[in-house]
Amino acid sequence: MKPPIKIYNYVEEYHRHNDKLNREFDINEISIGVIKSFITPNLNDPELYSTYTIDQVAADKINKCLSKKISFDFDTYEYCFQRYGDYDE
């Protein structure tokens, strides 16, 4: 498989009562190196392409790095970090 030509980093917000995706927040302004300082990759996923749960501590660190803050609501939603890549055919 060819490497991705563009990578996107998101915080995804899911309803706690039905697990449906509510919103995605673009966090591409945060480098992958900084993201790895608060989300520890699995051994077989060094580039963080798996889904990772975001807790309050990680949420606070994410917001410190963003110019437009995310209003996290952990009572209503669950949050995940997700990376996607666009690939050349």
C-alpha positions as CSV (number, residue, x, y, z in Angstrom):
1,M,0.0,0.0,0.0
2,K,1.2,3.5,-0.9
3,P,1.6,6.0,1.9
4,P,-1.2,8.5,2.3
5,I,-0.9,11.8,0.3
6,K,-2.8,13.7,3.0
7,I,-3.6,12.9,6.6
8,Y,-6.5,14.3,8.7
9,N,-6.7,14.4,12.5
10,Y,-10.1,14.6,14.2
11,V,-11.7,14.5,17.6
12,E,-15.0,12.6,17.0
13,E,-18.0,13.2,19.3
14,Y,-20.5,10.3,19.9
15,H,-23.8,10.4,21.8
16,R,-23.5,8.3,24.9
17,H,-27.1,7.0,24.6
18,N,-26.9,5.6,21.0
19,D,-23.2,5.8,19.9
20,K,-24.1,7.9,16.9
21,L,-21.5,10.3,15.6
22,N,-22.6,13.9,16.4
23,R,-19.7,16.0,15.2
24,E,-16.1,15.9,14.1
25,F,-13.5,18.6,15.1
26,D,-10.6,19.1,12.8
27,I,-7.4,19.2,14.9
28,N,-4.8,19.2,12.1
29,E,-3.1,22.3,13.7
30,I,-1.7,19.9,16.3
31,S,1.4,17.9,15.1
32,I,1.4,14.1,15.4
33,G,4.4,14.4,17.8
34,V,2.4,16.6,20.2
35,I,-0.6,14.3,19.9
36,K,1.6,11.3,20.8
37,S,2.5,13.2,24.0
38,F,-1.1,12.7,25.3
39,I,-2.3,9.7,23.3
40,T,-0.1,6.6,23.6
41,P,-0.1,4.5,20.4
42,N,-0.6,0.8,20.5
43,L,2.5,-1.2,19.7
44,N,1.3,-2.2,16.3
45,D,-0.1,1.3,15.5
46,P,2.8,3.8,15.7
47,E,1.1,6.3,13.4
48,L,-2.2,6.3,15.5
49,Y,-4.6,5.1,12.8
50,S,-6.6,3.1,15.3
51,T,-9.4,4.8,17.3
52,Y,-8.3,6.2,20.7
53,T,-10.6,7.3,23.5
54,I,-10.1,10.8,24.8
55,D,-10.5,11.4,28.5
56,Q,-10.7,14.8,30.3
57,V,-6.9,15.0,30.8
58,A,-6.3,14.5,27.0
59,A,-9.2,16.9,26.2
60,D,-7.5,19.6,28.3
61,K,-4.2,19.0,26.5
62,I,-5.9,19.1,23.1
63,N,-7.6,22.4,23.9
64,K,-4.3,24.0,25.0
65,C,-3.0,23.4,21.5
66,L,-6.0,24.6,19.6
67,S,-6.7,28.2,18.5
68,K,-10.5,27.4,18.5
69,K,-11.3,25.4,21.6
70,I,-13.6,22.3,21.7
71,S,-16.4,22.5,24.3
72,F,-16.2,18.9,25.6
73,D,-19.3,17.6,27.3
74,F,-18.4,14.3,28.9
75,D,-21.9,13.9,30.5
76,T,-23.6,13.7,27.0
77,Y,-20.8,12.5,24.7
78,E,-17.9,10.2,24.3
79,Y,-14.8,11.5,22.4
80,C,-12.3,9.7,20.3
81,F,-9.2,10.6,18.4
82,Q,-9.2,9.4,14.8
83,R,-6.7,9.8,11.9
84,Y,-7.7,9.3,8.3
85,G,-5.6,9.3,5.1
86,D,-6.3,10.1,1.5
87,Y,-4.5,7.7,-0.7
88,D,-3.4,7.9,-4.4
89,E,-5.1,5.3,-6.5
